[in-house]
């Protein structure tokens, strides 16, 4: 059961020395990566780097403007690296109508990508759990982008005020989940701690979204030790969850 990392977790290292960042990821135990930029690497260069460190690409994060303006290029990059998931990491509006407009734009991208065998997903933050007319913005997005899959960030779902398992259960049953962002929430407050140190019930969610069927991707945004130590501890914490299934 593979565990991947969103490379935004070590964005400073990736910007300074991308190969070194991949080596850090390999040494921490990860099997895969989710891109947050390619740092000037062509598909062939990226493939060579991933092969060097025994890693695979599982997905990439792309803003809506990039998806809209350069979808063909991103599809070609994905195909060259062997992944099928392009994830929009952020939409924000101040009304239901605003979210509907954004969702429809994302849906257009998803329909175009689907013709090439590529999935478009959406990754949440906390603001999608504000309600408009009694409905979460996240639900408005999914309802108005029916081809778009959901990559839930468990930390942000919880910070937004929803219970991650309860919220995800009907979406998983409906086949709307494409991957899971494993990000831990402290037992008190809103700190992003290492997996296993907080209160999110990863085991229950892993039973709902089995890691042999869904990509599980750690994203670490806050550290109380060095980056290498932090991503290693979160990897070990999630590996323990998977080993207990």
C-alpha positions as protocol buffer text, in pm:
chain_id: "A"
residue {
  index: 1
  type: UNK
  ca { x: 0 y: 0 z: 0 }
}
residue {
  index: 2
  type: UNK
  ca { x: 184 y: 300 z: -133 }
}
residue {
  index: 3
  type: UNK
  ca { x: 214 y: 637 z: 37 }
}
residue {
  index: 4
  type: UNK
  ca { x: 286 y: 949 z: -165 }
}
residue {
  index: 5
  type: UNK
  ca { x: 375 y: 1304 z: -69 }
}
residue {
  index: 6
  type: UNK
  ca { x: 252 y: 1637 z: -202 }
}
residue {
  index: 7
  type: UNK
  ca { x: 578 y: 1808 z: -287 }
}
residue {
  index: 8
  type: UNK
  ca { x: 440 y: 2140 z: -164 }
}
residue {
  index: 9
  type: UNK
  ca { x: 530 y: 1992 z: 176 }
}
residue {
  index: 10
  type: UNK
  ca { x: 896 y: 2055 z: 96 }
}
residue {
  index: 11
  type: UNK
  ca { x: 857 y: 2341 z: -150 }
}
residue {
  index: 12
  type: UNK
  ca { x: 1170 y: 2522 z: -30 }
}
residue {
  index: 13
  type: UNK
  ca { x: 1387 y: 2215 z: -86 }
}
residue {
  index: 14
  type: UNK
  ca { x: 1223 y: 2149 z: -422 }
}
residue {
  index: 15
  type: UNK
  ca { x: 1288 y: 2505 z: -540 }
}
residue {
  index: 16
  type: UNK
  ca { x: 1651 y: 2497 z: -430 }
}
residue {
  index: 17
  type: UNK
  ca { x: 1746 y: 2146 z: -542 }
}
residue {
  index: 18
  type: UNK
  ca { x: 1469 y: 1936 z: -693 }
}
residue {
  index: 19
  type: UNK
  ca { x: 1677 y: 1620 z: -716 }
}
residue {
  index: 20
  type: UNK
  ca { x: 1774 y: 1664 z: -351 }
}
residue {
  index: 21
  type: UNK
  ca { x: 1407 y: 1700 z: -257 }
}
residue {
  index: 22
  type: UNK
  ca { x: 1327 y: 1371 z: -429 }
}
residue {
  index: 23
  type: UNK
  ca { x: 1615 y: 1206 z: -246 }
}
residue {
  index: 24
  type: UNK
  ca { x: 1471 y: 1335 z: 83 }
}
residue {
  index: 25
  type: UNK
  ca { x: 1134 y: 1184 z: -11 }
}
residue {
  index: 26
  type: UNK
  ca { x: 1292 y: 851 z: -100 }
}
residue {
  index: 27
  type: UNK
  ca { x: 1487 y: 834 z: 225 }
}
residue {
  index: 28
  type: UNK
  ca { x: 1169 y: 908 z: 425 }
}
residue {
  index: 29
  type: UNK
  ca { x: 1014 y: 596 z: 273 }
}
residue {
  index: 30
  type: UNK
  ca { x: 765 y: 733 z: 22 }
}
residue {
  index: 31
  type: UNK
  ca { x: 672 y: 551 z: -297 }
}
residue {
  index: 32
  type: UNK
  ca { x: 514 y: 837 z: -491 }
}
residue {
  index: 33
  type: UNK
  ca { x: 481 y: 1211 z: -538 }
}
residue {
  index: 34
  type: UNK
  ca { x: 214 y: 1462 z: -623 }
}
residue {
  index: 35
  type: UNK
  ca { x: 357 y: 1760 z: -806 }
}
residue {
  index: 36
  type: UNK
  ca { x: 320 y: 2124 z: -710 }
}
residue {
  index: 37
  type: UNK
  ca { x: 516 y: 2252 z: -1008 }
}
residue {
  index: 38
  type: UNK
  ca { x: 780 y: 2084 z: -1224 }
}
residue {
  index: 39
  type: UNK
  ca { x: 1070 y: 2322 z: -1153 }
}
residue {
  index: 40
  type: UNK
  ca { x: 1177 y: 2346 z: -1514 }
}
residue {
  index: 41
  type: UNK
  ca { x: 1194 y: 1971 z: -1575 }
}
residue {
  index: 42
  type: UNK
  ca { x: 1064 y: 1839 z: -1905 }
}
residue {
  index: 43
  type: UNK
  ca { x: 865 y: 1514 z: -1895 }
}
residue {
  index: 44
  type: UNK
  ca { x: 1173 y: 1313 z: -1994 }
}
residue {
  index: 45
  type: UNK
  ca { x: 1389 y: 1486 z: -1735 }
}
residue {
  index: 46
  type: UNK
  ca { x: 1125 y: 1433 z: -1467 }
}
residue {
  index: 47
  type: UNK
  ca { x: 1087 y: 1066 z: -1554 }
}
residue {
  index: 48
  type: UNK
  ca { x: 1462 y: 1017 z: -1528 }
}
residue {
  index: 49
  type: UNK
  ca { x: 1468 y: 1183 z: -1187 }
}
residue {
  index: 50
  type: UNK
  ca { x: 1177 y: 978 z: -1054 }
}
residue {
  index: 51
  type: UNK
  ca { x: 1334 y: 659 z: -1187 }
}
residue {
  index: 52
  type: UNK
  ca { x: 1664 y: 749 z: -1019 }
}
residue {
  index: 53
  type: UNK
  ca { x: 1493 y: 764 z: -680 }
}
residue {
  index: 54
  type: UNK
  ca { x: 1246 y: 481 z: -732 }
}
residue {
  index: 55
  type: UNK
  ca { x: 942 y: 707 z: -716 }
}
residue {
  index: 56
  type: UNK
  ca { x: 627 y: 730 z: -924 }
}
residue {
  index: 57
  type: UNK
  ca { x: 408 y: 1030 z: -1001 }
}
residue {
  index: 58
  type: UNK
  ca { x: 46 y: 991 z: -891 }
}
residue {
  index: 59
  type: UNK
  ca { x: -100 y: 1336 z: -967 }
}
residue {
  index: 60
  type: UNK
  ca { x: -35 y: 1707 z: -994 }
}
residue {
  index: 61
  type: UNK
  ca { x: -191 y: 2024 z: -854 }
}
residue {
  index: 62
  type: UNK
  ca { x: -284 y: 2290 z: -1108 }
}
residue {
  index: 63
  type: UNK
  ca { x: -472 y: 2616 z: -1066 }
}
residue {
  index: 64
  type: UNK
  ca { x: -789 y: 2669 z: -1267 }
}
residue {
  index: 65
  type: UNK
  ca { x: -619 y: 2922 z: -1501 }
}
residue {
  index: 66
  type: UNK
  ca { x: -351 y: 2666 z: -1585 }
}
residue {
  index: 67
  type: UNK
  ca { x: -609 y: 2394 z: -1641 }
}
residue {
  index: 68
  type: UNK
  ca { x: -811 y: 2623 z: -1863 }
}
residue {
  index: 69
  type: UNK
  ca { x: -523 y: 2765 z: -2065 }
}
residue {
  index: 70
  type: UNK
  ca { x: -280 y: 2474 z: -2091 }
}
residue {
  index: 71
  type: UNK
  ca { x: -486 y: 2158 z: -2045 }
}
residue {
  index: 72
  type: UNK
  ca { x: -345 y: 1981 z: -2351 }
}
residue {
  index: 73
  type: UNK
  ca { x: 10 y: 2043 z: -2231 }
}
residue {
  index: 74
  type: UNK
  ca { x: -71 y: 1913 z: -1883 }
}
residue {
  index: 75
  type: UNK
  ca { x: -242 y: 1605 z: -2024 }
}
residue {
  index: 76
  type: UNK
  ca { x: 66 y: 1532 z: -2234 }
}
residue {
  index: 77
  type: UNK
  ca { x: 291 y: 1572 z: -1928 }
}
residue {
  index: 78
  type: UNK
  ca { x: 71 y: 1336 z: -1727 }
}
residue {
  index: 79
  type: UNK
  ca { x: 69 y: 1073 z: -1998 }
}
residue {
  index: 80
  type: UNK
  ca { x: 446 y: 1090 z: -2031 }
}
residue {
  index: 81
  type: UNK
  ca { x: 484 y: 1027 z: -1657 }
}
residue {
  index: 82
  type: UNK
  ca { x: 205 y: 770 z: -1634 }
}
residue {
  index: 83
  type: UNK
  ca { x: -41 y: 940 z: -1399 }
}
residue {
  index: 84
  type: UNK
  ca { x: -406 y: 1016 z: -1473 }
}
residue {
  index: 85
  type: UNK
  ca { x: -505 y: 1275 z: -1213 }
}
residue {
  index: 86
  type: UNK
  ca { x: -494 y: 1655 z: -1243 }
}
residue {
  index: 87
  type: UNK
  ca { x: -616 y: 1831 z: -929 }
}
residue {
  index: 88
  type: UNK
  ca { x: -732 y: 2190 z: -891 }
}
residue {
  index: 89
  type: UNK
  ca { x: -621 y: 2291 z: -539 }
}
residue {
  index: 90
  type: UNK
  ca { x: -823 y: 2607 z: -490 }
}
residue {
  index: 91
  type: UNK
  ca { x: -1147 y: 2779 z: -582 }
}
residue {
  index: 92
  type: UNK
  ca { x: -1297 y: 3060 z: -381 }
}
residue {
  index: 93
  type: UNK
  ca { x: -1607 y: 3276 z: -418 }
}
residue {
  index: 94
  type: UNK
  ca { x: -1827 y: 3483 z: -192 }
}
residue {
  index: 95
  type: UNK
  ca { x: -2163 y: 3342 z: -302 }
}
residue {
  index: 96
  type: UNK
  ca { x: -2327 y: 3024 z: -424 }
}
residue {
  index: 97
  type: UNK
  ca { x: -2348 y: 3179 z: -770 }
}
residue {
  index: 98
  type: UNK
  ca { x: -1974 y: 3243 z: -763 }
}
residue {
  index: 99
  type: UNK
  ca { x: -1899 y: 2883 z: -676 }
}
residue {
  index: 100
  type: UNK
  ca { x: -2134 y: 2760 z: -948 }
}
residue {
  index: 101
  type: UNK
  ca { x: -1950 y: 2969 z: -1206 }
}
residue {
  index: 102
  type: UNK
  ca { x: -1610 y: 2839 z: -1092 }
}
residue {
  index: 103
  type: UNK
  ca { x: -1735 y: 2480 z: -1078 }
}
residue {
  index: 104
  type: UNK
  ca { x: -1872 y: 2496 z: -1431 }
}
residue {
  index: 105
  type: UNK
  ca { x: -1537 y: 2620 z: -1559 }
}
residue {
  index: 106
  type: UNK
  ca { x: -1367 y: 2328 z: -1385 }
}
residue {
  index: 107
  type: UNK
  ca { x: -1625 y: 2089 z: -1526 }
}
residue {
  index: 108
  type: UNK
  ca { x: -1542 y: 2202 z: -1879 }
}
residue {
  index: 109
  type: UNK
  ca { x: -1180 y: 2107 z: -1814 }
}
residue {
  index: 110
  type: UNK
  ca { x: -1284 y: 1771 z: -1669 }
}
residue {
  index: 111
  type: UNK
  ca { x: -1494 y: 1685 z: -1971 }
}
residue {
  index: 112
  type: UNK
  ca { x: -1210 y: 1771 z: -2208 }
}
residue {
  index: 113
  type: UNK
  ca { x: -962 y: 1568 z: -2001 }
}
residue {
  index: 114
  type: UNK
  ca { x: -1194 y: 1269 z: -1979 }
}
residue {
  index: 115
  type: UNK
  ca { x: -1174 y: 1228 z: -2356 }
}
residue {
  index: 116
  type: UNK
  ca { x: -803 y: 1161 z: -2307 }
}
residue {
  index: 117
  type: UNK
  ca { x: -852 y: 921 z: -2016 }
}
residue {
  index: 118
  type: UNK
  ca { x: -748 y: 1183 z: -1760 }
}
residue {
  index: 119
  type: UNK
  ca { x: -936 y: 1265 z: -1437 }
}
residue {
  index: 120
  type: UNK
  ca { x: -974 y: 1617 z: -1302 }
}
residue {
  index: 121
  type: UNK
  ca { x: -1011 y: 1646 z: -926 }
}
residue {
  index: 122
  type: UNK
  ca { x: -1065 y: 1916 z: -668 }
}
residue {
  index: 123
  type: UNK
  ca { x: -877 y: 1962 z: -339 }
}
residue {
  index: 124
  type: UNK
  ca { x: -1048 y: 2153 z: -60 }
}
residue {
  index: 125
  type: UNK
  ca { x: -948 y: 2397 z: 210 }
}
residue {
  index: 126
  type: UNK
  ca { x: -1165 y: 2510 z: 502 }
}
residue {
  index: 127
  type: UNK
  ca { x: -1356 y: 2786 z: 322 }
}
residue {
  index: 128
  type: UNK
  ca { x: -1552 y: 2533 z: 114 }
}
residue {
  index: 129
  type: UNK
  ca { x: -1726 y: 2436 z: 437 }
}
residue {
  index: 130
  type: UNK
  ca { x: -1902 y: 2768 z: 464 }
}
residue {
  index: 131
  type: UNK
  ca { x: -2272 y: 2722 z: 386 }
}
residue {
  index: 132
  type: UNK
  ca { x: -2474 y: 2910 z: 126 }
}
residue {
  index: 133
  type: UNK
  ca { x: -2847 y: 2848 z: 143 }
}
residue {
  index: 134
  type: UNK
  ca { x: -2786 y: 2566 z: 388 }
}
residue {
  index: 135
  type: UNK
  ca { x: -2540 y: 2391 z: 158 }
}
residue {
  index: 136
  type: UNK
  ca { x: -2162 y: 2364 z: 185 }
}
residue {
  index: 137
  type: UNK
  ca { x: -1969 y: 2538 z: -90 }
}
residue {
  index: 138
  type: UNK
  ca { x: -1790 y: 2205 z: -138 }
}
residue {
  index: 139
  type: UNK
  ca { x: -2121 y: 2040 z: -222 }
}
residue {
  index: 140
  type: UNK
  ca { x: -2210 y: 2323 z: -459 }
}
residue {
  index: 141
  type: UNK
  ca { x: -1882 y: 2264 z: -641 }
}
residue {
  index: 142
  type: UNK
  ca { x: -1934 y: 1890 z: -673 }
}
residue {
  index: 143
  type: UNK
  ca { x: -2297 y: 1923 z: -777 }
}
residue {
  index: 144
  type: UNK
  ca { x: -2210 y: 2168 z: -1054 }
}
residue {
  index: 145
  type: UNK
  ca { x: -1902 y: 1978 z: -1170 }
}
residue {
  index: 146
  type: UNK
  ca { x: -2035 y: 1621 z: -1195 }
}
residue {
  index: 147
  type: UNK
  ca { x: -1732 y: 1491 z: -1387 }
}
residue {
  index: 148
  type: UNK
  ca { x: -1488 y: 1632 z: -1130 }
}
residue {
  index: 149
  type: UNK
  ca { x: -1366 y: 1395 z: -859 }
}
residue {
  index: 150
  type: UNK
  ca { x: -1282 y: 1495 z: -502 }
}
residue {
  index: 151
  type: UNK
  ca { x: -941 y: 1483 z: -335 }
}
residue {
  index: 152
  type: UNK
  ca { x: -1035 y: 1555 z: 27 }
}
residue {
  index: 153
  type: UNK
  ca { x: -782 y: 1720 z: 252 }
}
residue {
  index: 154
  type: UNK
  ca { x: -879 y: 1564 z: 584 }
}
residue {
  index: 155
  type: UNK
  ca { x: -722 y: 1842 z: 792 }
}
residue {
  index: 156
  type: UNK
  ca { x: -914 y: 2116 z: 613 }
}
residue {
  index: 157
  type: UNK
  ca { x: -1241 y: 1922 z: 619 }
}
residue {
  index: 158
  type: UNK
  ca { x: -1207 y: 1900 z: 997 }
}
residue {
  index: 159
  type: UNK
  ca { x: -1096 y: 2263 z: 1039 }
}
residue {
  index: 160
  type: UNK
  ca { x: -1397 y: 2362 z: 830 }
}
residue {
  index: 161
  type: UNK
  ca { x: -1621 y: 2205 z: 1092 }
}
residue {
  index: 162
  type: UNK
  ca { x: -1721 y: 1875 z: 928 }
}
residue {
  index: 163
  type: UNK
  ca { x: -1637 y: 1526 z: 1047 }
}
residue {
  index: 164
  type: UNK
  ca { x: -1412 y: 1380 z: 775 }
}
residue {
  index: 165
  type: UNK
  ca { x: -1553 y: 1026 z: 783 }
}
residue {
  index: 166
  type: UNK
  ca { x: -1915 y: 1137 z: 796 }
}
residue {
  index: 167
  type: UNK
  ca { x: -1865 y: 1382 z: 513 }
}
residue {
  index: 168
  type: UNK
  ca { x: -1671 y: 1142 z: 291 }
}
residue {
  index: 169
  type: UNK
  ca { x: -1885 y: 832 z: 337 }
}
residue {
  index: 170
  type: UNK
  ca { x: -2163 y: 920 z: 88 }
}
residue {
  index: 171
  type: UNK
  ca { x: -1909 y: 1061 z: -159 }
}
residue {
  index: 172
  type: UNK
  ca { x: -1705 y: 741 z: -146 }
}
residue {
  index: 173
  type: UNK
  ca { x: -2017 y: 532 z: -201 }
}
residue {
  index: 174
  type: UNK
  ca { x: -2107 y: 756 z: -497 }
}
residue {
  index: 175
  type: UNK
  ca { x: -1762 y: 707 z: -651 }
}
residue {
  index: 176
  type: UNK
  ca { x: -1660 y: 1073 z: -623 }
}
residue {
  index: 177
  type: UNK
  ca { x: -1328 y: 1027 z: -438 }
}
residue {
  index: 178
  type: UNK
  ca { x: -1011 y: 1019 z: -649 }
}
residue {
  index: 179
  type: UNK
  ca { x: -740 y: 1040 z: -379 }
}
residue {
  index: 180
  type: UNK
  ca { x: -700 y: 1130 z: -12 }
}
residue {
  index: 181
  type: UNK
  ca { x: -480 y: 1398 z: 142 }
}
residue {
  index: 182
  type: UNK
  ca { x: -360 y: 1268 z: 477 }
}
residue {
  index: 183
  type: UNK
  ca { x: -301 y: 1575 z: 686 }
}
residue {
  index: 184
  type: UNK
  ca { x: -327 y: 1559 z: 1065 }
}
residue {
  index: 185
  type: UNK
  ca { x: -514 y: 1800 z: 1293 }
}
residue {
  index: 186
  type: UNK
  ca { x: -391 y: 1859 z: 1647 }
}
residue {
  index: 187
  type: UNK
  ca { x: -605 y: 1729 z: 1932 }
}
residue {
  index: 188
  type: UNK
  ca { x: -661 y: 2089 z: 2039 }
}
residue {
  index: 189
  type: UNK
  ca { x: -649 y: 2395 z: 1818 }
}
residue {
  index: 190
  type: UNK
  ca { x: -586 y: 2409 z: 1444 }
}
residue {
  index: 191
  type: UNK
  ca { x: -222 y: 2309 z: 1417 }
}
residue {
  index: 192
  type: UNK
  ca { x: -113 y: 2070 z: 1145 }
}
residue {
  index: 193
  type: UNK
  ca { x: 84 y: 1806 z: 1337 }
}
residue {
  index: 194
  type: UNK
  ca { x: 241 y: 1481 z: 1220 }
}
residue {
  index: 195
  type: UNK
  ca { x: 18 y: 1189 z: 1126 }
}
residue {
  index: 196
  type: UNK
  ca { x: -67 y: 991 z: 1438 }
}
residue {
  index: 197
  type: UNK
  ca { x: -16 y: 1282 z: 1678 }
}
residue {
  index: 198
  type: UNK
  ca { x: -362 y: 1434 z: 1634 }
}
residue {
  index: 199
  type: UNK
  ca { x: -728 y: 1342 z: 1632 }
}
residue {
  index: 200
  type: UNK
  ca { x: -819 y: 1239 z: 1278 }
}
residue {
  index: 201
  type: UNK
  ca { x: -934 y: 876 z: 1258 }
}
residue {
  index: 202
  type: UNK
  ca { x: -716 y: 773 z: 965 }
}
residue {
  index: 203
  type: UNK
  ca { x: -787 y: 403 z: 1011 }
}
residue {
  index: 204
  type: UNK
  ca { x: -1162 y: 446 z: 975 }
}
residue {
  index: 205
  type: UNK
  ca { x: -1116 y: 662 z: 665 }
}
residue {
  index: 206
  type: UNK
  ca { x: -866 y: 413 z: 520 }
}
residue {
  index: 207
  type: UNK
  ca { x: -1128 y: 142 z: 562 }
}
residue {
  index: 208
  type: UNK
  ca { x: -1370 y: 364 z: 369 }
}
residue {
  index: 209
  type: UNK
  ca { x: -1110 y: 457 z: 105 }
}
residue {
  index: 210
  type: UNK
  ca { x: -871 y: 159 z: 95 }
}
residue {
  index: 211
  type: UNK
  ca { x: -512 y: 257 z: 15 }
}
residue {
  index: 212
  type: UNK
  ca { x: -480 y: -26 z: -235 }
}
residue {
  index: 213
  type: UNK
  ca { x: -751 y: 145 z: -443 }
}
residue {
  index: 214
  type: UNK
  ca { x: -705 y: 515 z: -367 }
}
residue {
  index: 215
  type: UNK
  ca { x: -384 y: 719 z: -375 }
}
residue {
  index: 216
  type: UNK
  ca { x: -305 y: 839 z: -23 }
}
residue {
  index: 217
  type: UNK
  ca { x: -93 y: 1154 z: -21 }
}
residue {
  index: 218
  type: UNK
  ca { x: 64 y: 1317 z: 283 }
}
residue {
  index: 219
  type: UNK
  ca { x: 76 y: 1694 z: 288 }
}
residue {
  index: 220
  type: UNK
  ca { x: 267 y: 1856 z: 572 }
}
residue {
  index: 221
  type: UNK
  ca { x: 235 y: 2233 z: 606 }
}
residue {
  index: 222
  type: UNK
  ca { x: 353 y: 2287 z: 963 }
}
residue {
  index: 223
  type: UNK
  ca { x: 659 y: 2136 z: 1133 }
}
residue {
  index: 224
  type: UNK
  ca { x: 782 y: 2119 z: 1491 }
}
residue {
  index: 225
  type: UNK
  ca { x: 1110 y: 1963 z: 1375 }
}
residue {
  index: 226
  type: UNK
  ca { x: 1311 y: 1970 z: 1054 }
}
residue {
  index: 227
  type: UNK
  ca { x: 1139 y: 1901 z: 726 }
}
residue {
  index: 228
  type: UNK
  ca { x: 1315 y: 1569 z: 668 }
}
residue {
  index: 229
  type: UNK
  ca { x: 1222 y: 1452 z: 1017 }
}
residue {
  index: 230
  type: UNK
  ca { x: 865 y: 1577 z: 985 }
}
residue {
  index: 231
  type: UNK
  ca { x: 780 y: 1411 z: 655 }
}
residue {
  index: 232
  type: UNK
  ca { x: 944 y: 1092 z: 781 }
}
residue {
  index: 233
  type: UNK
  ca { x: 735 y: 1094 z: 1100 }
}
residue {
  index: 234
  type: UNK
  ca { x: 412 y: 1150 z: 906 }
}
residue {
  index: 235
  type: UNK
  ca { x: 507 y: 867 z: 670 }
}
residue {
  index: 236
  type: UNK
  ca { x: 570 y: 633 z: 962 }
}
residue {
  index: 237
  type: UNK
  ca { x: 245 y: 737 z: 1128 }
}
residue {
  index: 238
  type: UNK
  ca { x: 40 y: 659 z: 818 }
}
residue {
  index: 239
  type: UNK
  ca { x: 233 y: 338 z: 752 }
}
residue {
  index: 240
  type: UNK
  ca { x: 133 y: 218 z: 1100 }
}
residue {
  index: 241
  type: UNK
  ca { x: -231 y: 288 z: 1013 }
}
residue {
  index: 242
  type: UNK
  ca { x: -205 y: 88 z: 693 }
}
residue {
  index: 243
  type: UNK
  ca { x: -29 y: -198 z: 869 }
}
residue {
  index: 244
  type: UNK
  ca { x: -319 y: -218 z: 1116 }
}
residue {
  index: 245
  type: UNK
  ca { x: -586 y: -260 z: 849 }
}
